């Protein structure tokens, strides 16, 4: 996945504050529409000049706009999604609360934007989950900035039905909260109080809610590896997302 990955990394780093980040976000939010995407439509809907768009696709190595959208369309059709949910079913484990995951998946499906923040390896492991969201026309972003002001500016773009997710499968939310208080470059839970979006924490916790943040509880009593926990989480969450409203 070359061009979609490149667009994603560009949006993750730049957000909508730079021209390239704004265009990356536009294409990521229109993955399903690439077949009918035209340069004129892009100019009209973004307000970005033809010359700027030309520079954008030229830097990506494409001769023209159509070549880029055609490649995006091809990659979109091939986005990998795990089909191994049966492996989880045979894995006798109580890592997750199914009711929580189903409710969480329903909330995700109603959003237009899903922002991730936290432990990078955990976020990277949710490949199928992120690809299902893309298939559903939902824009995903990982907040990578170490500047608290920039992080807050990014969060202000989220609307009422959007979702902000903090994830660290090996850390309790209370520990995350305590650690963030003494770190000037990280988000504080108090920063999130005024946001209109849904807020979730994925990790270990004895509570289902903390500081108005919903907790997706991970019960890792067997001390399984981080990779195994996140792989199973990705497998199960992507399955529930694919089932959609039928659950």
C-alpha positions in Angstrom: 0.0 0.0 0.0 2.2 2.8 -1.2 0.2 5.8 -2.0 -2.5 5.3 0.7 0.2 4.8 3.3 2.0 7.9 2.1 -1.2 9.9 2.3 -1.8 8.6 5.8 1.6 9.4 7.1 1.4 12.9 5.6 -2.0 13.5 7.3 -0.8 12.0 10.6 2.2 14.4 10.7 0.8 17.6 9.1 -2.9 17.4 9.8 -4.9 20.1 8.0 -2.4 22.9 8.9 -0.3 22.4 5.8 -1.5 22.3 2.2 -0.2 18.8 1.6 -1.8 17.6 4.8 -5.1 19.1 3.8 -5.0 17.4 0.4 -4.0 14.1 2.0 -7.0 14.3 4.3 -9.3 15.1 1.4 -8.2 12.0 -0.6 -8.3 9.8 2.5 -11.9 10.9 3.1 -12.8 10.2 -0.5 -11.2 6.8 -1.0 -14.5 5.3 -2.0 -15.1 8.1 -4.6 -11.8 7.8 -6.5 -13.5 6.2 -9.5 -15.5 9.4 -10.1 -12.9 11.9 -8.8 -11.8 14.6 -11.2 -9.3 17.5 -10.9 -12.2 20.0 -11.2 -14.1 18.3 -8.4 -11.0 18.4 -6.2 -10.4 22.1 -6.9 -14.0 22.9 -6.2 -14.3 21.0 -2.9 -11.0 21.9 -1.4 -10.6 25.5 -2.8 -6.9 24.6 -3.5 -5.4 25.8 -6.8 -4.7 23.6 -9.8 -1.0 24.5 -9.5 -0.8 23.3 -5.9 -2.6 20.1 -6.7 -0.2 19.5 -9.6 2.8 20.0 -7.3 1.2 17.5 -4.9 0.8 14.6 -7.3 4.0 15.4 -9.0 5.9 15.0 -5.7 4.2 11.7 -5.3 5.6 10.6 -8.6 2.6 10.8 -10.8 2.4 12.3 -14.3 -1.2 13.5 -13.9 -4.1 13.6 -11.5 -5.9 10.6 -13.1 -2.8 8.4 -12.6 -2.8 9.2 -8.9 -6.5 8.6 -8.4 -6.4 5.4 -10.4 -3.6 4.1 -8.2 -5.5 5.1 -5.0 -8.5 3.2 -6.3 -6.4 0.1 -7.0 -4.9 0.2 -3.5 -8.3 0.9 -1.9 -9.7 -2.3 -3.4 -6.8 -4.3 -1.9 -6.8 -2.9 1.6 -6.0 -6.0 3.8 -8.6 -7.0 6.4 -8.1 -10.0 8.7 -10.4 -13.0 7.9 -9.2 -15.1 10.9 -11.9 -14.3 13.4 -12.4 -18.1 13.9 -8.9 -18.3 15.4 -10.0 -16.0 18.2 -13.2 -18.0 18.8 -11.0 -21.1 19.5 -8.7 -19.2 21.7 -10.1 -19.7 25.2 -9.5 -16.2 26.6 -11.3 -13.5 28.5 -9.1 -10.6 27.4 -12.0 -8.4 26.3 -15.6 -7.5 27.2 -17.6 -8.3 24.1 -20.4 -6.0 25.1 -17.9 -3.1 25.3 -16.4 -3.9 22.0 -19.7 -4.1 20.2 -20.9 -0.8 21.7 -17.5 0.7 20.7 -17.7 -0.6 17.2 -21.2 0.9 16.8 -19.8 4.3 18.0 -17.0 4.1 15.5 -19.3 3.4 12.6 -21.3 6.6 13.3 -18.2 8.8 13.1 -16.6 10.7 10.3 -13.1 10.9 11.9 -11.3 8.6 14.3 -8.1 9.9 16.0 -5.7 7.6 17.7 -3.2 8.7 20.4 -0.9 6.7 22.7 1.5 3.8 22.3 2.6 3.8 18.6 3.1 0.0 18.4 -0.5 -0.6 19.6 -1.9 1.8 17.0 0.2 0.2 14.2 -1.1 -3.2 15.1 -4.7 -2.3 14.5 -4.3 -2.6 10.7 -7.5 -4.4 9.9 -9.5 -2.1 12.2 -8.2 1.0 10.4 -8.7 -0.5 7.0 -12.4 -1.4 7.7 -12.9 2.2 8.9 -11.4 3.4 5.6 -13.7 1.1 3.7 -16.6 2.6 5.5 -15.5 6.1 4.4 -14.2 7.1 7.9 -10.9 9.1 8.1 -8.4 7.8 10.6 -5.4 9.6 12.0 -2.6 9.0 14.5 -1.6 12.1 16.5 2.2 12.0 16.4 3.1 15.5 17.5 5.1 16.0 20.7 3.8 19.6 21.0 0.8 19.8 23.3 -0.5 23.0 21.7 -0.5 21.3 18.2 -2.2 18.2 19.7 -5.0 20.3 21.1 -5.4 22.3 17.9 -5.9 18.9 16.0 -8.5 17.7 18.5 -10.6 20.9 18.0 -11.4 19.6 14.5 -13.4 16.7 16.0 -17.2 16.9 16.0 -19.9 15.4 18.2 -20.0 12.0 16.5 -16.2 11.7 16.0 -14.1 9.4 18.2 -10.8 10.1 20.0 -9.0 7.0 21.2 -6.1 6.7 23.7 -4.5 3.3 23.7 -1.8 1.6 25.7 -2.8 -2.0 26.3 -0.2 -2.5 29.1 -1.0 0.7 31.1 -3.9 1.6 33.3 -5.7 4.8 32.5 -5.0 6.1 36.0 -1.2 5.6 35.4 -1.5 7.4 32.1 -3.2 10.3 33.8 -0.6 10.5 36.6 2.3 10.3 34.1 0.9 13.0 31.8 0.6 15.5 34.7 4.4 15.8 34.9 5.0 15.8 31.1 4.6 19.1 29.4 4.5 17.6 25.9 1.6 15.1 26.4 -2.1 15.5 26.5 -3.8 15.7 29.9 -7.1 14.2 30.6 -8.3 17.6 31.7 -7.6 18.8 28.1 -10.3 16.5 26.9 -13.1 17.7 29.1 -14.5 20.4 26.6 -14.3 18.2 23.5 -17.6 17.3 22.0 -16.4 14.0 20.5 -16.6 10.5 22.0 -13.5 9.6 24.1 -12.2 6.1 24.8 -9.2 4.5 26.5 -8.1 1.0 25.5 -6.0 -0.6 28.3 -6.1 -2.1 31.7 -8.5 -0.7 34.1 -10.9 -1.7 36.9 -13.3 1.0 35.9 -15.5 1.3 32.9 -15.3 5.1 33.0 -12.7 7.5 34.3 -12.9 11.3 34.0 -15.8 10.9 31.5 -13.6 8.7 29.3 -15.1 5.4 28.4 -12.7 2.5 29.0 -12.4 -0.6 26.8 -11.1 -2.9 29.5 -8.3 -5.4 28.8 -8.1 -8.2 31.3 -4.6 -9.7 30.6 -4.4 -12.1 33.5 -2.3 -14.5 31.6 0.4 -11.8 30.9 0.2 -12.4 27.1 2.5 -10.4 24.9 1.6 -6.9 23.7 1.6 -8.2 20.1 -0.8 -11.0 20.8 -3.1 -8.7 22.8 -3.3 -6.1 20.0 -3.5 -8.7 17.3 -6.5 -10.3 18.9 -8.1 -6.9 19.6 -7.6 -6.0 16.0 -9.1 -9.3 14.8 -12.2 -9.0 17.0 -12.8 -5.3 16.6 -12.6 -5.4 12.8 -15.0 -8.4 12.8 -17.6 -6.3 14.8 -17.1 -3.4 12.5 -17.7 -5.6 9.4 -20.9 -6.9 11.0 -22.1 -3.3 11.4 -25.7 -2.7 12.5 -26.5 -6.5 12.3 -25.1 -7.0 15.8 
